Amino acid sequence: MSKGKLITGVLTGIAAGAVLGILLAPDKGSETRKKIAKKGNDLSGSVKDGLNKLGENINSKYQNIKDGTKDLAEKTKEKGAELKDIYKPEKAF
C-alpha cells in the first residue's frame, strides 16, 4: 500500500469518526453545526500541513536528484576528455 493511500485512509477515518462523534452527541443542532465546522477547519489545517510537508519533501528530493545529475554530467564530461586524450587517433598522413 502506498503512503498516499495510507494517509488518505487515516485522514478519512479521523474525519468520519469526528463527524459521527459530533452527530451522536446530545447537543442542540446549532451547537452540533458549530462543532462540525470547527472540526472541518481543524482537519483542513491538518491536511494543508501534511501537504506542505509532502511538498517540501518532494522538493528536497528533486533538488538532490538534480544536483546529483549535474555532478554525474560533469564527471562524465571530464572522463570523456581524459579518454579522448588517451585514445587520440594518430594521423595517417
C-alpha positions as CSV (number, residue, x, y, z in Angstrom):
1,M,0.0,0.0,0.0
2,S,1.4,3.4,-0.9
3,K,2.0,6.1,1.7
4,G,-0.5,8.4,-0.1
5,K,-3.3,5.8,0.2
6,L,-2.5,5.1,3.8
7,I,-2.5,8.8,4.7
8,T,-5.8,9.3,2.8
9,G,-7.4,6.4,4.6
10,V,-6.2,7.6,8.0
11,L,-7.5,11.1,7.4
12,T,-10.8,9.8,6.1
13,G,-11.2,7.6,9.2
14,I,-10.4,10.5,11.5
15,A,-12.9,12.8,9.8
16,A,-15.6,10.1,9.8
17,G,-15.1,9.4,13.5
18,A,-15.1,13.1,14.4
19,V,-18.3,13.7,12.4
20,L,-20.1,10.6,13.9
21,G,-19.0,11.6,17.4
22,I,-20.4,15.1,17.0
23,L,-23.6,13.9,15.3
24,L,-24.3,11.3,18.1
25,A,-23.6,13.8,20.9
26,P,-26.7,15.1,22.7
27,D,-26.3,18.8,21.7
28,K,-28.6,21.3,20.1
29,G,-28.5,21.5,16.3
30,S,-26.7,24.9,16.3
31,E,-24.0,23.6,18.6
32,T,-23.6,20.5,16.5
33,R,-23.2,22.6,13.4
34,K,-20.6,24.8,15.1
35,K,-18.6,21.7,16.2
36,I,-18.7,20.2,12.7
37,A,-17.5,23.5,11.2
38,K,-14.7,23.7,13.8
39,K,-13.6,20.0,13.2
40,G,-13.7,20.7,9.4
41,N,-11.4,23.7,9.8
42,D,-9.1,21.7,12.1
43,L,-9.0,18.8,9.6
44,S,-8.4,21.1,6.6
45,G,-5.5,22.7,8.6
46,S,-4.0,19.3,9.3
47,V,-4.3,18.3,5.6
48,K,-2.7,21.6,4.5
49,D,0.2,21.0,6.9
50,G,0.6,17.4,5.7
51,L,0.6,18.5,2.0
52,N,3.1,21.3,2.7
53,K,5.4,18.8,4.4
54,L,5.0,16.4,1.5
55,G,5.7,19.2,-1.0
56,E,8.9,20.2,0.9
57,N,10.0,16.5,1.0
58,I,9.4,16.1,-2.8
59,N,11.2,19.4,-3.5
60,S,14.2,18.3,-1.4
61,K,14.4,15.0,-3.2
62,Y,14.1,16.7,-6.6
63,Q,17.0,19.1,-5.7
64,N,19.1,16.1,-4.6
65,I,18.5,14.3,-7.8
66,K,19.1,17.5,-9.8
67,D,22.4,18.2,-8.1
68,G,23.5,14.5,-8.4
69,T,22.7,14.6,-12.1
70,K,24.8,17.8,-12.6
71,D,27.7,16.1,-10.8
72,L,27.4,13.0,-12.8
73,A,27.3,15.0,-16.1
74,E,30.5,16.9,-15.1
75,K,32.3,13.7,-14.2
76,T,31.2,12.1,-17.4
77,K,32.5,15.1,-19.4
78,E,35.8,15.0,-17.6
79,K,36.2,11.3,-18.2
80,G,35.3,11.7,-21.8
81,A,38.0,14.4,-22.2
82,E,40.6,12.1,-20.5
83,L,39.7,9.2,-22.8
84,K,39.9,11.4,-25.8
85,D,43.4,12.4,-24.9
86,I,44.4,8.8,-24.2
87,Y,43.0,7.3,-27.3
88,K,43.7,10.2,-29.7
89,P,43.9,8.7,-33.2
90,E,47.2,9.1,-35.0
91,K,47.2,10.9,-38.2
92,A,47.5,8.7,-41.2
93,F,49.5,11.3,-43.2
